[in-house]
């Protein structure tokens, strides 16, 4: 891979195999979009490795954004997600702003000749609500496991479009330079390996009236999973609880990419969610996995041993409070590390 420094005067795209480092001092805002999973958290660790804390005033420009896929209707996500993320943000002393599509995953999934929900997002001035302008339509099905985001609608409707709304409806991003950071890695899939790790963001408008300059950077795109966990070890940082239960990703507990062992484990440790997932799976014309029902898929799997052996940790993953630290003096590689499981296509 080639390696280069991107300067403010260079509006450009980096090729998939190129390792780039933007001039971090040149940005007015640095946004890290984080699920609180290992890769997006590693984006912040990567900034520290690059010495951002040595750039005068740069740390004060960083903020984390988390798109709550469920909004106020607990369903697909891990219950601990919000509080674990808040604990992380307190540890790193960075502001954390939440956002969501109104009604979250369940409302979007159950649309029946209805509009999608509106948007809300947090910022320095508090919470803003943007009403929906979508036309009524019908889903009544799970997102499908495909690279086509029209069918895998959870990514665009609950994350990408939420971020776009938050950007375009805040004047603080006009007449300035913003770096928008996400945690995709080339190692995750053939599709992600082809991503450009540095390019103008989809909401960039630097040439227009608003002078909204937004670059999109993937600082861990070139890193291996080994290098990601090495960053966690160096900073003695605890990963989210599901990693220690054997899950390889901190996506939704009911993630559509989950395979047999994943859903066998959810059936065992989170039966309320599994029952809901199965009921919807039986209701829709398309099951989550198309050729097989969730009940059949879970029956083919084996629950993760780490989950069965750690009932206290299971309870932590399923609660909505976090009272402990996010660092440890006895760092251990999580049981879910290096596991092959469902992920981006």
N, C-alpha and C positions, 0 to 999 in steps of 0.2 A: 504494500500500500504506500502511496505517496503521502506526504505530510506537509501542510502549509498553514500559514497564518492569514486569516481573512481580515483585511483592513476596511474601515468605514467607506472608503471611496470605491470599493469593489462590489457593485451589485452583481452577484453571480450565483451559479449553482455549482455545487461540488458533485463530482461523479461518485457512484456507489462505493468505489474502492478507495476513495480519497479520505484521509484523516485531516480534518480541518479544526482550527481553533480561531473563533472570531476574536476581535479586539474587544474584550469584555469591558474595558474602561470607556468605550465609546457609546454605551447604551444608557438610556434614561430609565428603562425598566427591564428587568430580567424575570420572566415568568417561567416557573417550572410546573408543567401540568403533571400532577402525580396521583397515581392510584394508591400510593403508599406501598406498592410492591417493590421488589428488590431493584428492578432496573430504573424505575423513576426516582427512587430514593438515591440510587447510585449516581444519578445526574447531579444531585447536590454535592455528593462526595467528590465527584469529578471536578466540579468548580473549585472546591477547596484544594484538591490536588494541583490544580492549575494556578493556585495562588490568588484567587479572587479576594481573599481576606487581606491581602497585602496592597490591593488597589484602593486608594483613598475614596471612601464613600460608596464603594461598589456593593458591600454587603447590605447597605440600606436600600438598595434598588431591587433586591431579590424578593419575590413573593411566590408562594405556592398556591396553585389552583387545584381543587378537587371537585370533580363532577359527580355528585351523588346520584347514582343510577336509579335509586328507589324513591328519591325525594322524601316525603314524610310517610310513605307507605312501605314499611319493612317487608321485603320479599326476597329478592335474589341475592343481595349482597351479604357479606359476613357482618353480623351485628357489631363486632368490635371495630370495624373499619374507621368510623369517624373518630372515636376516642383514641385509638392508636395513632392516627394521623395528627391529632391535636397534641398528643404527648411528644411526638417527633418534632413538630414545629416549635414547641416550647423549648425543647432541648437545643435546637439549632438557632433559636431566637429569630425566626422568620415569620412574617405574617402569613396566615393561612386563610384563604377565601373559598367558601363553598358556593356551589351553583348546581342547578338541576333543571330538568324539564318538569313542568308541573304534572304531578301524578306519577312520575317516574316510569319504571319498566312496565308495571302492571297495566297502567292506564293506556300506554302506547300499544301494548300487546292485545288488549281487549277492545280496541277501537272497533266500533260497528257503525259505519256511516257517521263517524264523528270526527271532529277536529283533533289534532294533536294538542297537547297541553301547551301553555305559554312557557316562558322562561323566567327564572329568577337567578340573580347572581349577587354576590357580595363584593364590596370594594372598600376603599378607604372612607367613603361617605355613607356606608351602610348597605342595605339591601335594595335592589332595584327589580321591579317586575316588568316584563315585556309581554304583552298579550300575544296569543297565537294569531297568525294570519294565514294558517294553512286551510286548505279546502277539506271538507269532510271526506273520509274514505274508510275503508275497512281493512283490518289486519286479521285478528282472530287466529293468530298463530305465533309460535316462537320465532325468533330470528333463526335463520338457517346457517348451517356450517358451510360457508362459501366465501370466496374472496370478493364476491359481488356485494357491495355495501347496500344495494337496493334491497337485497334479501337478508343480509346480515345487518339489519337495521339498528341493532343496539349500539353499535359504534358510532354511526353518524347522528342518530336522533338523540342519544342520551349523553354523548360526549362531544363530538366534533362540532355539531351545530350549536351546542350550549356554549362552547368556548368562543365560537364566532360571534354569537350574540353578545357575550360579555365584552369582547374586544370592540365591536363596532358601535356599542352603545355607551362607551366611556370616552369622553372628550380628552381625558388625560393621555390617551395614546395618539392624539393628533399632534402634528408639528413636533414630533420627537422620534426617537429610535427605540424600538422594543425588540428584545430577543425572546422568542417563544421556544421553550425547550421541551422535548418529549423523549421518552426512553426506549424507542424501538432499537432492536439489535439485529444485525445481519445474520447472526447464528440462529435466530429463532425460526426462520423459514426462508425458502427460496424467494418468496415475494418480498419480504423485508430486506433481504440482501440486495435487492435492486433499488431500494430507496435512496434518494439523494440526501446525504446527511446535513447539507446546508443549502438553503434556497429561500427565495421570498415566500413568506407565509401566504396562505390562501386569502387572507384579509389584508394583505399589504396594499397600500394605496399611496406609495411614496411619490408617484408622479402626478397624483390628482390634487384637487383643491384642498383636501384634508391633510396632505403631507404626512400620512400615517405610514411610517417606515417600520415594517415588521419582518424580521428574519426568523426563519424556522431552523433550529439546530438540533441535531440528535447527537449529543456528546458521548454516548456509550455505544453508538452504532457498531463500532469496530471491536468492542470488547467481547471477550469470551465469558461464559458463566463463571469460569475459574477466576477471572479477573474481577468480576462483580463481587463474588464472595470474599475475595482478598481485600476489597475496599471495606466491606462490612467488618472483617476481622481486624483490619488496621484501626478502624474507629471504634472497635468493640461494641458494635451496634446490634441490638436485637432485631431480627426480622419479625414480620407480622406472625402471630401465632399459628396460622394454618401451615406455614412452611415447616414448623416443628412437628406438626401432626402428619406430615408426609405429602402434603400438596406441593406441587412444583411451582405454582403460580398463585398470586394473591389477587385473582380476579373474583368475579362473583362466586359465592358458594355454589350456586346452581348454574355455573357457566356452561353455555352450549358446547364449548370445546371439551368438556369433561368426558373422560373415557370410563370404561367399566369399573375400574378400581375406585375412581373418583366418586362415582355415584353409589357404589357399594358402601363407601365410607360415609357419605352424606346420609344414606338410609339408616346407618347405624348411629351416628352421633347427632344428627339434626333431622329427626323423623318428621317434625312438623313441616319443614320445608319440603322434604322428599314427598310427603303426602300431597302437598299443594301442587308440586311439579307434575306428579303422576296424574292428578285429577285434570289438570289442563291438557296434559299429553293425550289423555283419553277423549277430551272434548273436541280438540281441533281436528281438522281434516288431515293436517300434516303433523306427525310427531316431531319432537325436537330432533331426533336422529333419523327421521324419514323411514328407513328400512327396519327399524327395531324400536320397540317401546322402551321407555325408561325403566320400567319394571324388569323387562327381559335383560336390558343392558346391565343393570345393577346385579341381577342374579348371576351374570357371567363373571363378575368381578370379585375381588377379595379386599375387604377393608384394610386400610393401611395399618400395619402393626403399631406404628408410633401413636396413632390415634386411639387404638384400643388400650394401649399401655399408659396413656396419660389423660385420665378423666378430668383432672383439674385443669389441664391446658385446654381440653375441649370446652369446658365451662367458660374459660376466659375468652375463647374465640366466639362464643355465642352470647356473651354479655355486652352491655352497652356502657361499661365503665372501665377506666384504666387508671389504676392508682400507683403502679410501680414505675421503676425507671425504664428507659429504653436502651441503656447500656449495661454491660456486664464485665466483670473481671475474669469471667470463666467462659469465654466465647466458644461455642460449639457449632460446627456445621449443621444446619437443619436437616432433618430426615428427608425433606422433600428436595434437597439439592441434587442436581444431575439426573433427575428422573425424566424419562420420556413420558409426556402426557399431552393432552390436547392443548393446542395453542393456536396462534395466528396462522392463517393460511396465505 
